[in-house]
Amino acid sequence: MIKTPADKFIQAIALVESNDNPNAPLGDHGRAAGRFQQHPTFYEQWHIPISRGTNPTWDQCFEWALLHFYSNRPGDKSDADVAVAYHLHGYHRYVEDDPEYRAKFEKALLTVSELCP
C-alpha cells in the first residue's frame, strides 16, 4: 500500500525507469538493473545490510537502497530534484538538471498521488 511521500517517490521512480517492471532488462549498456535501473555503484553506496535469516529479493534490496537515498536527501530539495539527482548521478549532486526526466517523474508522481491519495 502506497501511503507516505517516500512510497510515492519510490513508485514514481519505478514507473519512469521500468514501467514498474521488477524484471526489466539491463539498461545503460548493462550497467543498470531492475525496476529502478540501479547501477552497481549506487547500490554499493546506498544498500542496507541484510540481516541473517532473511531472504529478500533483489527488487526488495534495490527498493531499500532507493529508500535510503531518499531518506538522506537535503531538506531543501523537492522530490523532482532528488529524482533528477538519482537519474544523473546516483548521489546527492544538484548542479545539473534533466528537464525531460524531471517532467516524466513529475507526471509519474502525479499519477501515483491520484491513485493513492
Buried (B, 14 or more C-beta within 10 A) or exposed (E): EBEEEBBBBBBBBBBBBBEBEBEBEEBEEEEBBBBBBBBEEBBEEBBEEEEEEEEEEBBEBBBBBBBEBBEEBEEEBEBBBBBBBBBBBBEBEBEEEBEEBBEBBBEBBEBBBEEEE
